[in-house]
Amino acid sequence: MSDLIKALRTHHRDDLNSMRHTCLNILTEDVLTQMKLALSAINRPAPKIEVGAHQIELSIGAVEQAIAKLNQLSPARPEEE
């Protein structure tokens, strides 16, 4: 295997590991935390619906951010072209 191909594979693997780490961080630190806060706000004896809705909006934003980052690294699939 040529040095160029080995270098490309290494960079691709590094990019993939970096994206995996970024996505896991977004899911565990942002989405999961916000969804737990939303559930807690809604399950109170006097539910705080506005707080719950706001936390859900924040978690949706975090998911959209992760999707955008993935789309930047991933080549377009044939059905998207």
N, C-alpha and C positions, 0 to 999 in steps of 0.2 A: 504494500500500500504506500502511496506516495506521501511525502511529508505534508503536502498541501491538504490532502484528504484527511490525514490524521489531525491536522490543525483545525480543519473545519468541523470534524466530528467532536473534537474537544470543546470548541467554542459552542457548538450546538448543545452539547451535554451541559455545559456551564449555564447557558441561557435557560435551558429547561429546568435545571435545578433552582436557578434564581427565581424563575416564574412560579415554580411550585412553592417555594418558600414564601414569596409575596402573597400568593393566593391563600395559603394556609394562615398567614398572619392576618390577612383581611378577614377571613372567615372566623378565626378564633378570637381575635382581639376586637374586631368591630362588629361584625354581624351577630355572632353568638351573644356577646355582651349586651348589645342593643335589644335583641329579641328577648333576652331574659328580663331586662328592665321593662320592656313593653308588657310582657306577661305579668310581671309583678304589679305594674300600675293598673292593669285591667282587673286583676284578681283581688284587689283591695276591697274591704267592706264598702267603701265609698270609691268606686272605680274612677280613676283619672284617665278618661278616654283620650283627652288631648295629649297627655304625656305619652300614653301608649302609641297613639298614632304618630307622634313626632319621632319616637324611637324606631318605629317601623319604617318611616320615611328615611331616616338616617341609614338603616341597614340596607334598604333598597339602593341608596346612593353608593354604599360601599360595594355592593354586588355589581352595580353598573360600572364602577371604577375598575374592579377586577376584570370584568368582561372586556373593557376598553384596553386594558394592559395586555390581556391575552390576544386580542385582535391585532395589536401592534406587532407582536412577535410571530403570530401564526400566518402562514401564507393563506390567501383566499382559497376556499374550497371551490371545486368546479361549479357547484350549483349557485354560488354567490357571484360568480364572474359575469 
